[in-house]
Amino acid sequence: MSDTPVIGVLALQGDVREHLIALASADALARPVRRPEELAEVDGLVIPGGESTTMSKLAVLFGMMEPLRERVRAGLPVYGSCAGMIMLAEKILDPRSGQETVGGIDMIVRRNAFGRQNESFEAAVEVAGIDGGPVEGVFIRAPWVESVGAGAEVIAEHGGHIVAVRQRNVLATSFHPELTGDHRVHALFVDMVRAVK
């Protein structure tokens, strides 16, 4: 059996290409996922950054929301960055009308918490479980985590706010590591997928 996990990137909206490149560099077979039958064929899934309200509506429109929820509940390893973090939250503090989430991490997130597009920034972030010094994180209209439940583990903070969380097979960051060329967060996720494959 091949040790190379097949990891999908939810390709409804957002920075799909950058995640495909980062996953490939972390020794995964990466492919875009748009339909339930494609979701059924992957060992893990990345939900990319983008616009969480649009992503939520498209997931419903494409018949992906329930299959996503079912696979996450069944233990599929999933990593969400920025909008992906919002999609993996059990609760959004300030949801847009009709906005739904997949769930998977017992956390409450605040959308656009770090400010508007023109307030985007880069920062070095120490992430528990990643060796070799801080990860360079790109924060673009990024959320932060207001609070976590007992099952969720905070693995990074920035400026006094929670910016990375893990709960069992589900990982989320409020920043975009896929935009930096530092693929250690993706390597961590690929290892998580291998552990359950």
C-alpha positions, 0 to 999 in steps of 0.5 A: 500500500502506498504511503502517499496520502491522497489529499483533496483541496475543497475547490469551490472558492479561495486559494486552491492552487497554493494549497495544492502546491504546498501539499505536493511539496509535503509529499501528498498526492493533491487534487481539487475536490468539488463534488461528493464523489471526489470527496469520497476518494480522498484520505484528507481534505484542506478547506482553503482561505477565501470568503467564508460566506460565499464558500458556505453558500457554494458548499450547500449549492454543490450538495457538499455541506452534508457530505463534508459534515458526515466525513468530518464526523467519521474522522476524516482529517481536515485542515482549514486556513482562514475561511477554512477555520471559520468553516470548521468552527462549531459556532461563528460569533457574527455569522452572515445571514444563512452562513453555515459551517461544517464543524469539527472543532469545538470553538467559537470564531470571530470573522475578519477579527484582525481587520479589513483587507488593507490591514493584512500583515505577516507575522512569525507564529510559534506553532506547537508541534512544528519544529524549526522555529516560528512559521511565517503566517499571512493574515488576510481579513483573518478570523481569530478564535474567541474560545475553545471547548474542552476537546480543542487544543490551542497550538498557536497564539498571536497578539493575545489571540488564538490563531491555530487549533487542533482537535483530534484529526482536525486542524485550523489556522487563521493565517495562510501558510500556503502563501509563504513557501514554508510548508511545515503546517502542510507537512504536519497535516500530511503526517496527521493524514498518514496516522489515520490512513 
